[in-house]
Amino acid sequence: MSYGSTAVRFALPLLALLAGAAVSHCDAAPDASADAWKTDPLSGGDTTVVDTTRDAYSRTAPGIDPSRMNEFFVGNSFFNSNWVTAPASTEGRDGLGPTFNASACSGCHFKDGRGRPPMTEDEPFEGLLIRLSIPGSDAHGGPVGEPTYGGQFNHQGVLGVPGEGRAVVRYSEQPGRFADGEAYSLRAPAYTFEALSFGAMRPDVMLSPRVAPANFGLGLLESVPEPELLALADPDDRDRDGVSGRPNRVWSVRLQQTVLGRFGWKANQPSLEQQNSGAFVGDLGITSPLFPDENCPASQPGCRAAPTGGAPEIDAAKIAAVTVYTQTLAVPARRDADDPTVRRGADLFGSARCTACHTPTLHTDAHAALPELARQTFHPYTDLLLHDLGDALADGRPDFLADGREWRTAPLWGVGLLRTVNRHTFLLHDGRARSLTEAILWHGGEAAASRDRFVQMHASDRAALIRFLESL
C-alpha cells in the first residue's frame, strides 16, 4: 500500500516552517484583480501545497479537521490497496471482479495522477478504459450498454471467469506545419478488439476510450456553486464568440433526480460519491450501496455465477472515507509564476482566448462539500462545461446530454508536474497527445480559433505559452 498521502500529514507543520510546504492566501497576498490567475501561485487557494516531487499530487490539503483524518487514512488505504478474489480471509477487501480492469484504484491513478495509454500493442490496458454503448438511452437519459459486453470493456477476469477479450490501440502519424514552417506530427489512434470471449459486438456499438484523470482538488470542483457554473454557459452562443459551453444534466443515484454533471470526461457524474462508486464497480467489479449489482451481462454466465465478497462488497462507511480522501487531496502550487517568460505565456494564453473554456478562476461558498473547502478562490482552468471540440477528437458516443463531439473542459492545474509524478506527458481524453503542444493542436470545433492563433504564433511565443502551462 502507498502511504504517500497519509504520511505527509504528520510532516506538514514542520515542512510549513522549514520549506513552505503549506501556503495560504494570507501568506502570499495575491493580487485580487481579474488577472490574479496570471501570477497567483496558490492554484488551490488555501488547499495548496508546495511540492515538486513525485508526491506532488498525493498531499493532504492543509487545514483538514483532525477529526476527519482517520477517515482520510481509511480512504487512502482502500484507494491504494489491491482487492482480492472472493472468498478470502482478507475481510472487507474481497470481491474483485468477476471481470475487471485493475485490482486497485491506484492501478490507474498512480500516485493520484493521470493514466496513460499502452506504450506497445502487446501491453494490456491499465489507466485507459473503453466505454461501450449502443444507440438510444436508458430510463434516466444515460447510455445503454452493449448487450454482450456491457457499458465498459473489462479485459481481466478472476479464476474461472474469462476476461472479455483484448483491446488494442494502433497509431498513425498526421504531419502538419506551423505558420512559420516548423513541422509537427500528431498521432491518431484506432481501436480494435481481439479474442472476444463472447462473440462479436453489435455492429452499431459506440466506443469511447478514456484515460484515468488526476485526483487532486476534486473537493473544490465539487463545491463550486451551480449558479457560478451556469453563468459561464452560453449554449446558444448569444455573444457570438464561437464558444458555447453548456452543462451536462445527469442522473443522481443518491438523490433519484437529474442534476448538474461535474466529473468525468463528459461531465457524466454528479458527485464524488457517485464517481467513486461507479469506478469501483466498473473498473474493479466492487459493488457498493449506490451500485449493488455485479457488472455481469446475461451473456456471461461464468461471471454471474462467480462468488461475491458480500452485498455490497464495499460498504457506505468505506465509500464515504474514499470520498473524503478524494475531496481533500491538495492542489500543487505553481512554480515560477513571476518568471518573465511565464508571464508572457499567461498573456498569450489569454489573448488566444484559451480562457473562454479553461476558466482560470472559480470559487466556493459557505456550502462546500466540507467546511475546510468553503469560501475559496482557486485556479483550476476549467468551467466544468461541455464544449464541441470538433471531429478529430469526437468519439461519436452520447453520454446524457453530451453528444459525440463534446467533452468537459479538462482542468489544467498541476499539468506541469505530470512528467515528474507519472513519468509521461500523454494528454487528452485518450492520451493521444504526447505533449502540451500536441494537445493544443488536436483542438477543433469551438476551440479551433484558439488553436489557429497558436499555429500562427512565432516559435518564441509558442514556447512562452507552453512555459506558462508548465508552470501550472
C-alpha positions as CSV (number, residue, x, y, z in Angstrom):
1,M,0.0,0.0,0.0
2,S,1.2,3.5,-0.8
3,Y,1.3,5.9,2.2
4,G,2.4,8.9,0.2
5,S,-0.8,10.9,1.0
6,T,-1.1,10.0,4.6
7,A,2.4,10.1,6.0
8,V,2.9,13.7,4.8
9,R,0.1,14.9,7.0
10,F,2.2,14.5,10.1
11,A,5.1,16.4,8.5
12,L,3.1,19.4,7.3
13,P,3.7,21.7,10.3
14,L,7.5,21.2,10.1
15,L,7.5,21.5,6.4
16,A,5.5,24.7,6.6
17,L,8.1,26.2,8.8
18,L,11.2,24.9,7.0
19,A,10.2,24.6,3.4
20,G,6.9,26.4,2.9
21,A,5.0,23.2,2.2
22,A,1.7,24.6,3.1
23,V,0.8,28.1,2.0
24,S,-2.3,30.3,2.3
25,H,-3.7,33.4,0.7
26,C,-2.7,35.2,3.9
27,D,0.9,34.2,3.3
28,A,1.1,35.2,-0.4
29,A,-1.4,38.1,-0.5
30,P,-2.0,37.6,-4.3
31,D,-3.5,40.3,-6.5
32,A,-7.3,40.4,-6.1
33,S,-7.8,41.6,-9.7
34,A,-9.4,39.6,-12.5
35,D,-5.9,38.8,-13.8
36,A,-4.7,37.4,-10.5
37,W,-4.5,33.9,-12.0
38,K,-1.5,35.0,-14.1
39,T,0.7,35.3,-11.1
40,D,-1.1,33.7,-8.1
41,P,0.9,30.6,-7.1
42,L,-2.0,29.3,-4.9
43,S,-3.8,27.2,-7.5
44,G,-5.9,25.5,-4.8
45,G,-6.5,28.5,-2.6
46,D,-5.9,27.6,1.0
47,T,-5.7,23.9,0.0
48,T,-2.5,24.5,-1.9
49,V,0.8,22.8,-1.0
50,V,4.3,23.4,-2.4
51,D,5.7,20.1,-3.7
52,T,7.6,19.4,-6.9
53,T,8.4,15.7,-6.1
54,R,6.7,12.6,-7.3
55,D,4.2,13.0,-4.4
56,A,3.0,16.4,-5.6
57,Y,-0.5,15.1,-6.3
58,S,-0.7,13.0,-3.2
59,R,-0.5,15.5,-0.3
60,T,-3.2,16.1,2.2
61,A,-4.8,19.5,1.9
62,P,-3.7,21.9,4.7
63,G,-6.2,22.7,7.4
64,I,-8.2,19.4,7.4
65,D,-10.0,19.0,10.6
66,P,-8.1,16.4,12.8
67,S,-11.4,14.6,13.4
68,R,-11.6,13.8,9.7
69,M,-8.1,12.4,9.4
70,N,-8.9,8.9,10.4
71,E,-11.5,8.8,7.6
72,F,-8.9,10.2,5.2
73,F,-6.4,7.4,6.2
74,V,-9.1,4.7,5.7
75,G,-9.9,6.2,2.3
76,N,-6.3,6.3,1.3
77,S,-5.9,2.6,2.3
78,F,-8.9,1.5,0.2
79,F,-7.9,3.6,-2.7
80,N,-4.3,2.2,-2.8
81,S,-4.7,-1.4,-1.7
82,N,-5.3,-4.3,-4.0
83,W,-8.6,-6.0,-3.8
84,V,-8.7,-9.9,-3.9
85,T,-10.9,-12.6,-5.3
86,A,-13.8,-13.8,-3.0
87,P,-14.0,-15.6,-0.8
88,A,-10.8,-14.6,1.1
89,S,-9.6,-14.2,4.6
90,T,-8.9,-10.6,3.9
91,E,-12.1,-9.3,5.4
92,G,-13.6,-6.3,3.7
93,R,-11.2,-6.4,0.8
94,D,-12.5,-9.3,-1.3
95,G,-14.9,-9.4,-4.2
96,L,-12.6,-8.3,-7.0
97,G,-14.3,-8.8,-10.4
98,P,-15.6,-11.2,-11.6
99,T,-14.4,-9.1,-14.6
100,F,-12.3,-6.0,-14.1
101,N,-9.7,-3.7,-15.5
102,A,-7.5,-3.2,-12.4
103,S,-7.2,-4.6,-8.9
104,A,-6.8,-1.2,-7.1
105,C,-7.8,2.4,-7.8
106,S,-4.1,3.4,-7.8
107,G,-3.5,0.9,-10.6
108,C,-5.0,3.5,-13.0
109,H,-4.5,6.7,-10.8
110,F,-0.9,6.0,-9.9
111,K,0.2,8.4,-7.2
112,D,-3.2,10.1,-7.6
113,G,-2.2,11.1,-11.0
114,R,-3.1,10.5,-14.6
115,G,-3.3,7.3,-16.5
116,R,-1.7,6.7,-19.9
117,P,-2.4,4.5,-23.0
118,P,-0.4,1.4,-23.6
119,M,3.1,2.0,-24.9
120,T,3.0,-1.1,-27.2
121,E,0.4,-3.2,-28.9
122,D,1.1,-6.0,-26.5
123,E,0.8,-4.0,-23.3
124,P,-2.6,-4.5,-21.6
125,F,-4.9,-1.6,-21.0
126,E,-4.5,-0.2,-17.5
127,G,-5.0,3.5,-16.9
128,L,-7.1,3.6,-20.1
129,L,-10.5,2.0,-20.4
130,I,-13.1,1.8,-23.1
131,R,-16.8,2.7,-22.6
132,L,-19.3,0.8,-24.7
133,S,-22.9,1.6,-25.7
134,I,-25.4,1.3,-28.4
135,P,-27.8,3.9,-29.8
136,G,-30.6,5.0,-27.5
137,S,-30.8,6.0,-23.9
138,D,-31.8,4.3,-20.6
139,A,-34.7,5.3,-18.4
140,H,-32.7,8.3,-17.0
141,G,-31.2,9.6,-20.2
142,G,-27.9,7.8,-19.9
143,P,-26.1,5.5,-22.3
144,V,-27.3,1.9,-23.0
145,G,-24.5,-0.7,-22.6
146,E,-23.6,-3.1,-25.4
147,P,-25.8,-6.2,-24.8
148,T,-23.0,-8.7,-24.6
149,Y,-20.2,-6.7,-23.0
150,G,-22.0,-4.1,-21.0
151,G,-21.1,-0.5,-20.6
152,Q,-17.3,-0.9,-20.1
153,F,-14.9,-3.4,-21.6
154,N,-13.2,-5.5,-18.9
155,H,-10.2,-7.4,-20.2
156,Q,-9.4,-9.3,-17.0
157,G,-11.3,-12.0,-15.1
158,V,-10.9,-13.8,-11.8
159,L,-10.0,-17.5,-11.7
160,G,-12.6,-19.4,-13.7
161,V,-14.1,-16.3,-15.3
162,P,-12.8,-15.3,-18.7
163,G,-11.9,-11.7,-19.3
164,E,-13.9,-10.2,-22.1
165,G,-11.1,-10.1,-24.6
166,R,-8.2,-7.8,-25.7
167,A,-8.4,-4.2,-26.7
168,V,-5.6,-2.8,-29.0
169,V,-4.7,0.7,-30.0
170,R,-2.6,1.5,-33.0
171,Y,-1.5,4.9,-34.2
172,S,-0.9,6.6,-37.5
173,E,1.0,9.9,-37.8
174,Q,-0.6,13.0,-39.2
175,P,2.0,15.6,-40.2
176,G,1.5,19.4,-40.2
177,R,3.3,22.7,-40.0
178,F,3.1,25.9,-38.0
179,A,2.7,29.1,-39.9
180,D,6.5,29.8,-39.5
181,G,7.2,26.5,-41.3
182,E,8.2,24.4,-38.3
183,A,6.9,20.8,-38.7
184,Y,4.9,18.8,-36.2
185,S,3.2,15.4,-36.2
186,L,0.1,14.2,-34.4
187,R,-0.6,10.6,-33.7
188,A,-4.2,9.4,-34.5
189,P,-5.4,6.4,-32.6
190,A,-7.5,3.5,-33.9
191,Y,-9.0,0.9,-31.6
192,T,-9.8,-2.7,-32.2
193,F,-10.9,-5.7,-30.1
194,E,-9.3,-9.1,-30.4
195,A,-10.0,-12.6,-29.0
196,L,-13.5,-11.6,-27.8
197,S,-14.7,-14.2,-25.3
198,F,-18.4,-14.0,-26.1
199,G,-18.6,-13.3,-29.8
200,A,-18.8,-10.2,-31.8
201,M,-20.2,-6.9,-30.5
202,R,-23.2,-5.4,-32.1
203,P,-22.3,-3.6,-35.4
204,D,-23.7,-0.3,-34.1
205,V,-21.6,-0.3,-31.0
206,M,-20.1,3.0,-30.0
207,L,-16.9,3.2,-28.0
208,S,-15.1,5.8,-26.1
209,P,-11.5,5.4,-24.8
210,R,-10.8,7.4,-21.6
211,V,-7.7,7.6,-19.5
212,A,-7.8,8.0,-15.7
213,P,-7.6,11.7,-14.7
214,A,-5.7,13.1,-11.7
215,N,-7.5,13.1,-8.3
216,F,-6.3,16.3,-6.5
217,G,-8.5,19.3,-6.0
218,L,-11.8,17.5,-6.7
219,G,-13.4,18.6,-3.5
220,L,-13.1,22.2,-4.7
221,L,-14.6,21.4,-8.0
222,E,-17.5,19.6,-6.3
223,S,-18.1,22.8,-4.2
224,V,-18.4,25.4,-6.9
225,P,-22.0,26.8,-6.6
226,E,-24.1,25.7,-9.5
227,P,-25.2,29.2,-10.4
228,E,-21.5,30.2,-10.9
229,L,-21.0,27.4,-13.4
230,L,-24.3,28.1,-15.2
231,A,-23.3,31.8,-15.5
232,L,-20.4,30.6,-17.6
233,A,-22.6,28.7,-20.0
234,D,-23.7,30.1,-23.4
235,P,-25.3,27.2,-25.2
236,D,-26.8,29.3,-27.9
237,D,-23.6,31.4,-28.3
238,R,-25.5,34.6,-27.8
239,D,-22.3,36.6,-27.6
240,R,-21.3,35.2,-31.0
241,D,-17.7,34.5,-29.9
242,G,-17.8,30.9,-31.2
243,V,-17.8,29.3,-27.8
244,S,-21.0,27.8,-26.4
245,G,-20.3,25.8,-23.3
246,R,-23.3,24.0,-21.8
247,P,-23.9,21.9,-18.7
248,N,-24.5,18.2,-18.7
249,R,-27.5,17.0,-16.8
250,V,-27.1,13.5,-15.4
251,W,-28.9,11.1,-13.1
252,S,-28.0,11.2,-9.4
253,V,-28.5,7.8,-7.9
254,R,-28.3,9.2,-4.4
255,L,-31.0,11.9,-5.0
256,Q,-33.0,10.0,-7.6
257,Q,-33.2,13.0,-9.8
258,T,-31.4,14.7,-12.7
259,V,-28.7,17.2,-11.6
260,L,-25.7,19.0,-12.9
261,G,-22.8,16.8,-14.0
262,R,-19.3,17.8,-12.9
263,F,-16.9,14.8,-13.1
264,G,-15.8,12.5,-15.9
265,W,-14.6,13.3,-19.4
266,K,-18.1,14.2,-20.4
267,A,-19.3,15.6,-17.0
268,N,-21.4,12.4,-16.7
269,Q,-21.1,12.1,-12.9
270,P,-22.8,14.5,-10.4
271,S,-20.7,13.9,-7.3
272,L,-17.5,12.3,-6.0
273,E,-19.5,9.7,-4.1
274,Q,-21.1,8.5,-7.4
275,Q,-17.9,8.9,-9.4
276,N,-16.0,6.7,-6.9
277,S,-18.8,4.2,-6.6
278,G,-19.1,3.9,-10.4
279,A,-15.4,3.4,-10.7
280,F,-15.4,0.7,-8.1
281,V,-18.0,-1.4,-9.9
282,G,-16.9,-0.5,-13.4
283,D,-13.1,-0.8,-13.0
284,L,-12.7,-3.3,-10.2
285,G,-16.0,-5.1,-10.1
286,I,-16.6,-4.0,-6.5
287,T,-20.3,-3.4,-5.6
288,S,-21.4,-0.6,-3.3
289,P,-24.7,0.8,-1.9
290,L,-25.2,3.0,-4.9
291,F,-24.3,0.2,-7.4
292,P,-25.2,-3.1,-5.7
293,D,-25.3,-5.2,-8.9
294,E,-22.3,-7.0,-10.3
295,N,-21.2,-5.9,-13.8
296,C,-22.2,-9.2,-15.4
297,P,-24.3,-9.1,-18.6
298,A,-26.7,-12.0,-19.1
299,S,-24.5,-13.4,-21.9
300,Q,-21.7,-14.1,-19.4
301,P,-22.9,-17.0,-17.2
302,G,-19.5,-17.6,-15.6
303,C,-19.4,-14.0,-14.4
304,R,-22.9,-14.2,-13.0
305,A,-22.2,-17.5,-11.1
306,A,-18.9,-16.4,-9.5
307,P,-18.7,-15.9,-5.7
308,T,-19.0,-12.4,-4.4
309,G,-17.5,-10.6,-1.5
310,G,-20.8,-9.7,0.1
311,A,-23.7,-7.4,-0.7
312,P,-22.3,-4.8,-1.0
313,E,-18.6,-5.5,-1.3
314,I,-17.6,-2.0,-0.1
315,D,-19.9,-0.6,2.4
316,A,-21.2,3.0,2.9
317,A,-18.6,3.9,5.5
318,K,-15.7,2.9,3.3
319,I,-17.1,4.7,0.3
320,A,-17.5,7.8,2.5
321,A,-13.9,7.5,3.5
322,V,-12.7,7.2,-0.1
323,T,-14.8,10.2,-0.9
324,V,-13.2,12.3,1.8
325,Y,-9.8,11.1,0.5
326,T,-10.6,12.4,-3.0
327,Q,-12.2,15.6,-1.7
328,T,-9.1,16.5,0.4
329,L,-6.1,15.8,-1.8
330,A,-4.1,19.1,-2.0
331,V,-3.5,21.1,-5.2
332,P,0.2,21.7,-6.0
333,A,1.3,25.3,-6.1
334,R,2.5,26.9,-9.3
335,R,6.2,27.3,-10.0
336,D,8.0,30.4,-11.5
337,A,4.8,32.4,-11.7
338,D,6.9,35.6,-11.8
339,D,9.3,34.5,-14.5
340,P,9.0,37.0,-17.4
341,T,8.6,34.2,-20.0
342,V,5.9,32.6,-17.9
343,R,4.1,35.9,-17.5
344,R,4.3,36.5,-21.3
345,G,2.9,33.0,-21.8
346,A,0.0,33.8,-19.5
347,D,-0.8,36.9,-21.5
348,L,-0.7,34.8,-24.7
349,F,-2.9,32.2,-23.2
350,G,-5.5,34.9,-22.5
351,S,-5.1,36.7,-25.9
352,A,-5.6,33.4,-27.7
353,R,-8.9,33.1,-25.8
354,C,-8.0,29.7,-24.3
355,T,-9.6,31.1,-21.2
356,A,-13.0,31.0,-22.9
357,C,-13.2,27.4,-21.9
358,H,-10.3,26.9,-19.5
359,T,-11.8,29.4,-17.0
360,P,-8.8,30.4,-14.7
361,T,-10.7,31.2,-11.5
362,L,-13.6,29.6,-9.7
363,H,-14.9,30.0,-6.1
364,T,-16.6,28.0,-3.4
365,D,-19.1,29.5,-1.0
366,A,-20.2,28.6,2.6
367,H,-22.0,25.4,1.4
368,A,-18.9,23.5,0.3
369,A,-18.6,19.7,0.4
370,L,-16.5,20.1,3.5
371,P,-16.2,23.1,5.8
372,E,-12.4,23.2,5.1
373,L,-13.2,23.9,1.4
374,A,-15.6,26.8,2.0
375,R,-15.0,30.3,0.7
376,Q,-12.0,29.5,-1.5
377,T,-10.8,31.3,-4.6
378,F,-8.8,28.9,-6.8
379,H,-7.5,28.4,-10.3
380,P,-8.4,25.1,-12.0
381,Y,-8.6,26.4,-15.6
382,T,-11.9,24.7,-16.3
383,D,-15.6,25.7,-16.5
384,L,-16.8,22.1,-16.0
385,L,-19.0,22.6,-19.0
386,L,-19.3,20.7,-22.3
387,H,-17.7,22.0,-25.5
388,D,-17.7,20.8,-29.0
389,L,-14.0,20.0,-29.8
390,G,-14.6,19.0,-33.4
391,D,-14.5,15.8,-35.5
392,A,-10.9,15.0,-34.8
393,L,-11.5,14.4,-31.1
394,A,-15.1,13.1,-31.4
395,D,-15.9,9.7,-30.0
396,G,-19.4,9.6,-31.6
397,R,-20.8,8.4,-28.3
398,P,-23.5,10.4,-26.5
399,D,-23.5,10.5,-22.7
400,F,-26.6,12.0,-21.2
401,L,-26.8,15.5,-22.8
402,A,-23.2,15.3,-24.1
403,D,-23.1,14.5,-27.8
404,G,-20.4,12.6,-29.6
405,R,-18.3,15.7,-30.2
406,E,-18.5,17.3,-26.8
407,W,-16.1,17.0,-23.8
408,R,-15.9,18.6,-20.4
409,T,-13.2,21.2,-20.2
410,A,-10.2,19.5,-18.7
411,P,-8.7,21.2,-15.6
412,L,-5.1,22.3,-16.3
413,W,-3.9,22.9,-12.7
414,G,-0.9,20.7,-11.9
415,V,-0.3,19.7,-15.6
416,G,3.3,20.9,-15.5
417,L,4.1,18.2,-12.9
418,L,2.7,15.3,-14.9
419,R,6.1,14.2,-16.2
420,T,7.5,14.3,-12.6
421,V,4.7,12.4,-11.0
422,N,3.6,9.9,-13.7
423,R,6.7,9.7,-15.9
424,H,4.8,10.7,-19.0
425,T,3.2,13.6,-20.8
426,F,0.2,12.0,-22.5
427,L,-2.8,14.3,-22.6
428,L,-6.4,14.5,-23.8
429,H,-9.2,12.0,-23.0
430,D,-7.4,9.1,-24.6
431,G,-3.8,10.1,-24.1
432,R,-3.1,10.5,-27.8
433,A,-1.3,13.8,-27.4
434,R,2.4,13.3,-26.4
435,S,2.9,16.9,-25.3
436,L,1.1,20.1,-24.4
437,T,1.8,21.3,-27.9
438,E,0.1,18.3,-29.5
439,A,-2.9,18.6,-27.1
440,I,-3.5,22.2,-28.3
441,L,-3.1,21.2,-32.0
442,W,-5.8,18.5,-31.7
443,H,-8.4,21.1,-30.6
444,G,-11.1,21.9,-33.1
445,G,-14.8,22.9,-33.0
446,E,-15.3,25.7,-30.5
447,A,-11.5,25.7,-29.8
448,A,-10.4,25.9,-33.5
449,A,-9.9,29.7,-33.4
450,S,-7.6,29.4,-30.3
451,R,-5.7,26.6,-31.9
452,D,-5.3,28.6,-35.1
453,R,-3.9,31.5,-33.1
454,F,-1.4,29.2,-31.6
455,V,-0.4,27.9,-35.0
456,Q,0.1,31.4,-36.2
457,M,2.4,32.4,-33.3
458,H,6.1,32.8,-33.7
459,A,8.1,29.9,-32.2
460,S,9.2,32.0,-29.2
461,D,5.6,32.9,-28.4
462,R,4.5,29.3,-28.7
463,A,7.3,28.3,-26.3
464,A,6.2,31.0,-23.8
465,L,2.7,29.8,-23.8
466,I,3.8,26.2,-23.2
467,R,6.2,27.5,-20.5
468,F,3.2,29.1,-18.8
469,L,1.2,25.8,-18.9
470,E,4.3,24.0,-17.5
471,S,4.2,26.4,-14.5
472,L,0.7,25.3,-13.5
